[in-house]
Amino acid sequence: EEKTGPIAEDLRRLVGTANAPIFGIDVSGRINEWNCATETITGFSKADAMGMSLVDTFIDDDLKASVSDVLARALEGDQTSNYKLALKTKTGAVRHLLVNRSEERRAGGACTSRGWPYHDITKLKAEAEKTVLIHEDQRRLDETANAPNVAIDVSRRTDDCNTRATTITGAP
């Protein structure tokens, strides 16, 4: 049942033009809202997305089961916030999103749709992965170095040392 009237129109216009990407699904998991910001991030137009299954069409294969589970629990009223989601773009790339679920209910309490405003954390995720790799590379370099390396804490006690320092000093 489509809402009509000036308030519904204002809300539809607000969602459609929001700077924040927002998409929504009906109770069967089909896209019923897809704003301009979501079009920009995914490359799919609103016309491409409307009526399509969120899970089958837009969710990365590795996460389809977990997203389906979140959606099923949402129908039972389970609140899910700050959920990480991998959304496929039109080019086949994956955008990593941090989503929050909101729902619309009829007067009797029945859930009629769910909205997913989200934050695109793709760059943040890539930077975090890069930091981990740099740290791992640094650790490997330190452990295989031919020079002793000793780290101390703020109390000037030995906090860590590499294999070469242990060999030279005989300390464990």
NORDA-V631759 format. One record per residue. N is the residue number from 1. PHI is phi in whole degrees, 0 to 359 (* if undefined). NEAR is the number of other C-alpha atoms within 12 Angstrom. D_LAST is the distance of its C-alpha to the last C-alpha in whole Angstrom. Layout:
n=[N,N]
phi=[PHI,PHI]
near=[NEAR,NEAR]
d_last=[D_LAST,D_LAST]
This chain:
n=[1,2,3,4,5,6,7,8,9,10,11,12,13,14,15,16,17,18,19,20,21,22,23,24,25,26,27,28,29,30,31,32,33,34,35,36,37,38,39,40,41,42,43,44,45,46,47,48,49,50,51,52,53,54,55,56,57,58,59,60,61,62,63,64,65,66,67,68,69,70,71,72,73,74,75,76,77,78,79,80,81,82,83,84,85,86,87,88,89,90,91,92,93,94,95,96,97,98,99,100,101,102,103,104,105,106,107,108,109,110,111,112,113,114,115,116,117,118,119,120,121,122,123,124,125,126,127,128,129,130,131,132,133,134,135,136,137,138,139,140,141,142,143,144,145,146,147,148,149,150,151,152,153,154,155,156,157,158,159,160,161,162,163,164,165,166,167,168,169,170,171,172]
phi=[*,276,283,227,115,296,291,298,296,298,296,300,293,298,296,297,254,299,290,280,291,220,228,225,228,273,293,264,86,263,299,233,210,200,276,300,295,292,302,298,288,266,85,270,286,301,298,295,271,304,84,280,288,303,292,293,262,244,266,304,308,295,249,303,295,290,292,302,296,299,295,297,293,296,298,270,93,288,283,231,231,52,265,273,223,249,256,281,263,297,276,94,289,243,256,268,237,250,246,233,261,231,225,245,237,285,305,282,100,288,288,253,194,229,249,231,291,213,242,280,250,303,294,299,297,296,295,296,296,296,298,297,297,297,298,296,297,299,296,297,299,298,290,260,294,274,252,291,223,235,251,239,270,294,267,64,261,298,257,197,208,274,300,297,297,294,295,292,272,79,284,288]
near=[10,12,14,11,10,10,11,13,14,15,17,24,17,19,25,25,20,22,19,24,30,38,46,39,33,31,28,23,34,26,33,31,37,39,37,27,27,38,28,22,32,34,25,27,22,25,16,23,32,24,24,26,24,37,31,23,25,37,31,26,20,17,23,22,16,19,29,24,17,28,36,21,18,31,28,16,22,17,20,27,21,19,24,27,38,33,38,31,24,21,13,17,17,27,32,28,33,25,31,27,31,28,29,24,18,13,8,8,13,17,25,27,30,37,34,39,33,34,30,30,23,24,15,16,21,16,13,14,14,14,14,14,14,14,14,14,14,15,18,14,18,22,22,17,18,15,17,21,24,23,16,12,11,8,8,10,11,17,13,21,27,28,24,22,23,19,17,16,14,12,14,13]
d_last=[71,71,71,74,75,74,71,70,71,69,66,66,67,64,61,63,62,59,56,54,54,55,56,58,59,61,61,61,58,60,60,63,61,60,60,60,56,55,58,56,53,53,56,58,62,63,65,63,61,63,64,61,58,55,53,55,55,53,49,47,47,43,44,48,47,45,48,50,49,48,52,53,51,53,56,56,55,51,50,47,46,43,43,42,44,45,48,50,52,55,53,51,48,46,46,43,45,44,47,49,51,55,58,61,63,67,69,68,65,64,62,64,61,57,56,53,52,49,47,46,42,42,41,38,37,37,35,32,32,31,29,27,27,26,23,22,23,21,18,19,20,17,14,17,17,18,17,14,14,12,14,15,17,21,20,18,14,11,12,10,9,10,9,11,10,6,9,11,9,6,4,0]
